[in-house]
């Protein structure tokens, strides 16, 4: 919902009540992921989408019904391939949508403040008439008044309780997992379905080396919603003229800068300098601070020699196993923009725990598993 927060704030500032629909579970090739949101103001304005256009009209009517009776409910919509094609989508699917009479204050606050006060996962207990987890048709029920939300903070704190320590611990585990990969999801704990809406800290890419590849890399990262920091010891390279869109430009040695920028486990680090005295301190500091992703340019021979020096500098084999070098996925391109794309593709893949391989291989593996079953 973060992309709709300005719209929500504007409507509420005008004195309008705002209801919402949010995708809480998907089946098959659904058009929108879990967490996709549609807002409806009490004067009939609409923003966002839960299906790309297929069921927005029906969801709009359900929000109006929820506004009248004050009840939240989960509704299952099946979207045929024909419907999907009609609105420009490749294929259909099935989605469960949570309809709420008003936007939860906790969700609105998390969307506004996650980037500055820390990531939060807002947990909504789903109405008891929610559709079963297995696939099947479902008609709207009467629903029930919205239950109190819980909040999992990125430091493991839990606001609220499910009633016992074991359930609370499981919820915190699920909430932290949702924040780690930035995706919302529905989980079941002791027979109760809970929708976890992830509002993680904005991901950050720290680029060590204000080289030519860094220029398109900043642009691509910004398009993907990353905060970008460019670090270089050469003031002539780390300039606003070269990097107008970088969130932060830092001139200095990377191992000294690490403390200044608060380098930590949620960061991705791309070391692009080709300079031993500059890139290796950056690698050591990034690995020791357990950055989420650490990649460095260099040929295979450069990587072998570098690893020997890093091992001599005190890094363990386990730490070195986290270093990705040569950096990036093998896309075959050689231009600065193509190289930047390959680097950013690997950063995204690492963030989501994906293989980075072709989607066709994943599809074929899934087909083979289904044929065996």
C-alpha positions, 0 to 999 in steps of 0.5 A: 500500500506504500504506493497509495499512501499519498492518495490515502493521505489526500483523501483523508485530509479532505475529510473522506472515509476510505475503505480498501480491498487487499489481496491476501492469497493467490492461486495459479497465475494470479494477475496481482500478488499478495498485498496488492491494494485498492482504495475506495473513498466514500465519494466513490473515487478509486485508486489501486488495483487487486486484479488489473481490472477483472474484478475491480467492479465487484470489489468496489461493491463489496467495499461499499457493503462493508462500509454499510455493515461495518464488517470485514470479509474475505471473498474469493474471485476466479479470473478466467483466462478470457477475462484476463485477456480482456484487460491486457493480462496474459492469464487468469487465476484465483485470488482471495481478497480481504475487504475492509470498511476502513483502512487500518490506522496501523497499516497507514502508519506502517506505510508512511513510516517504515522508511524512517522508523524501521520495517513493520509487518502488520498482521490482520486476523482474517474473518472466520468466514474466510475461504478455505485454503484449498481451491474452490468456489466461495460466495461472500459471507456476512463477515465479522467486525475487523479484529484488532491488528498485531504488529511485528517490528523488524527488531522482533518486537510484537505488539499484541498477542495471539494468546500464548507464547508459542503462537506469538513466537511463530507469528514473529518468525513469519513476520520477520520472514515477510519483512526479509523478502518484502512480500506479504502473505497469509499464514495459519497458526493454530487454525487461525488465518492471519494476513501479514502485510509487509512494510520493510525498510526501503532496500539499499544498494551501496555502490563502491566505486563511482565508475561508468557502470555505477551510473546506469546501476544507480538508475536501475536501482532507483527504478526498483525502489532501492535507496542508492549510496555511491562511495569513492575516495576520488572527489572528482568521480563522486559528483552530482553531475555524474550521479544526479539521482543517487540518494547519497554520495560519500567521498572516503575509504569504504571501511571508514565510511561503513560506520558513517552510513550504517552499513548492515545486514539489510544492505546490498554492496556492489564493489566496482573499483578494480583497485585492490587497496580500495575494494578489498577493505570494502569487501572485508567490512561488508562481509563482517557486517553481514551485508545481505549481498556482497559482489565484486568485479574482476575476472576469475583469476582476480577472484582467486587471487583476491580470495587468498588475500582476503583469507590471509586478512582473516576472513573465514571460508564461510564468510568468503562463501558469501562473496559473489564474484565475478559480480552479476548474472551471466546475461552476455552483455558487455556495455555499462548498462548491460553490466549494470542490469546483470548486477542488479538482476543478481541483487534482486535474485539474492534478496528474494532467495531465487535461483537466478536461472531461466523461468522456463527451467523453474516451470519445467521442474514444476511440471515434472513434479506435478507429473510425478505426483 
